[in-house]
Amino acid sequence: MTNQELRLSVGASPAQRTWAVVVGVFVTAVASAFVVLPLVAGGVLGRLSGPGDPFSSYEEARDLPPGMLPPALRDGGAEQAGPSPFIGLCGLPFVLLGIYLVLRVLRTAAWLDGSHVRVRGALRTHRVDLATARIDATELSDREAADDFPADRRRAPAIIATDRSDGRRVTVALQGMGLTSLPPSELRALADAITTGRPVDGRDGDAHAVARQLRRLAEHPQLG
């Protein structure tokens, strides 16, 4: 295991990043226009309809014949209501969604520093010690790797490290940028970090099993 910080090849490929950013910016722009348009439209319609009515209430115009009352004060003071500016708030969740999509694609990254892994998401960064955490893996096959195995095995797309003291959980994807799996050197580095100083039995048996699978995947990447 090396003490030099290693950046893992997780995240989207350049083409996937470009596409996600374009979609995220488009969603954000359209949703922002939906939020702003009712506010702007109210002022535009006010200017197009001419100067405002000189009376703010029916009491000020009670001496006028009903036919000379402003439209807003006719029929018992009923107003001709236009579209509510608050309708634009419906687009606010989509603005946040577009921003989150862009941040997630551009910020997602992971580093391995000794036995500590640091994973950065859209908003936060989490860190956990792989040498002491509880280690699980998703879709991890328990079959032995061999050169004559058929290529129908499932790969382990992620390992999940849970800090035993506070329950903090970090997920490390085992897929590289546009690759089916991380490079072999990174898989071995993760396996070494997991097994550093661990007993080989007891509650650490599962962690050693995950590490063995990572090393097998590094030796036989075609089985991933």
N, C-alpha and C positions, 0 to 999 in steps of 0.2 A: 504494500500500500504506500502511495506517495503522499507526502505532506504538502505538495504544491496544489493549489486550487485548480480544479478541472471543471471546465464548463461542459455540461452534458448537451448532447445534440437533440434536445427536445424542442417541441414547438412546431409551428407550421413551416412548410417550405416557402421560398420566396414567391412562387406563383400563388400559393394559397394565401399568403399574407396580402399580396396585392389585391386579389379578388375580395378578401374579407374587408379590407380597408375601403375599397370602392363601394361595396354594399353598405358598410357601416356609415360612411359619409353621406351616401344617398338617402338612407333611412333617416339620419339625423337632419339633413337639410329639408326633406319633405315634411317631417314632423314639426320642425321649427317653424316652417312657413304656416302650417296649420295652427300653431299656437299664436303666432303674431298676427295672422290675417284678420281675425275678428276685431282685434284692437285697432288695427289700421283702418279697417272698413268702416268702423263707427265714425271716426273723424272725417273720412272722405265723404260719407253719406251726409254728414252734418253740413259740410261745406257746399255740397251739391244742392241741398234743399234750401239754401238761402239763409238769411239771418234768423236768429231764434225768435220765438214768440215773445212779445213785449210783456206778457202777463205770466207770472209764476203760479197763480192760483185763480180759482173761479171767483173768489172774494174780490179780487182786484178788477174783475171784468163783469161784476154782477149787473151793472147798469146798461150793458150792451145787449142788443137783441141777440137771440141765440144764433141767428145766421151770420153774425159778425164775429162770433167767438173763434179763437184759433182752434185748429183741429185737435190739439192735445187737450182742450178744455170742453169739447163738445160731449154730449151724451153723459152728463154727470161727471165729467172730468176724466173719462177714460183716455188713456194714452195709446198712441199707435206705437207699440213696442217693436223694436227691430231685433236682430239677432243678438243674443247675449254674448258679451265678450268672454264669459267664463267657459263657453263651449270649447274654446281653444285649449283649455287645460286637458282635454281628452288626448291631445297629442303629446303631452309631456312624458308619459311612460315610454313612448316610442323614441323620443329624444334621448332619454337615459339608456334605452336598449342599444341604440346606434353607437353612443359613446362607449358603452361597456364592451361592445363587440370589437371596436377598434383598439381599446386599451388591452383587452385580453389577448388579441392576436399579436400586438406589438410588444407587450411587456412579458409574456410568458417565457420563463427561462429557468434553468436549474444549474446549480453548481455543487460539486463535491469537494469538500475541504477536509482532508483526512478522513475521519469516519462521520463527519457532519455533512448533511445534505441541506441545501438551501433552495427552496422553490419559490419563485416569484409569480404571482398571478396578476389579474387585472388591477387589483387594488392593494393587496397585502402580500407580504413575504413571510414564509414560515421556515423554521429551521428545526431540525431534529437530529439526534445522534443515532446513526444506524447501528452502532455497536451495542447500544443498550435498549433500543426501542423494540416493541413487538412488531414482527415483520409478517406481513401477509402478501399474497399475490393473487391477482385476478386471472382466471382462465389458465392456471398453471397446471400443465400436464404432469402426472406422476410416473410416466413411462420413461424408460431409459432411452437415451439417444444412441443411434447406431447408423452407420453409413447405409445399411440396406433397409432402413425404415421407410415405409411409404410416406409421402408428403401430405398426410392427412392430420398431422398433429396440430393441436391448438397451441398457439404461442401465449406467453404471459405478457399482455400489453402494459401492465403497470404493477409496481410494488407499492404497498401501503405500509408506512412506518408510523406507529403510534407511540408517543412518549408515555412511558409507564407512570411518570409522576403526575402529569397534569392532563393526560388524555389528548394532547395536541396531535393532530394527524396530518401527515404529509403524503401526498401521492406523487410518485415519480413515474412518468410515462416511459415505457420501454420502446417506444417508437421514435425513430429519428426524424429529422427534417426531410420529409419526402421519402423516407426509408421504411422498410418493414420492421426494423428493429434498430436499436442503438448499435454503434460500432463495437466490435468485440473487445477492444481495449476498455471502453467505458463499462461494458457489462462485467468484465473482470474486476474493474475498480470498485463497482458497486458490491460485488460478491465479497471482495476483500474487506470492504468497510463494514459489511454486515457481520462477518465472522471475527473481527478483531477483538481478541480477549474474551470471546464467548465460550462458556462451557459447551461440551459437545452433547450433553444430555439434558434431561429435565425440560423445563419450559422453553429452552433455547433450541430444542430439536427442530421446530418448524422453521426457525430462521436459517439454520444450517441447510435444511432441505431446499429453501428458496435460493440460497447461495449456490448450491449444487446445480440447480436448474439454470441459473444465470450463466454459470461456467459452461454447461452443456450447450446452451444457446450460443455462446460465444464461439465454441468449437464447431458447431454445426448450424450456422446462420440460415442455411437453406431450409431447416426444419422449423424456422420461425414463421 
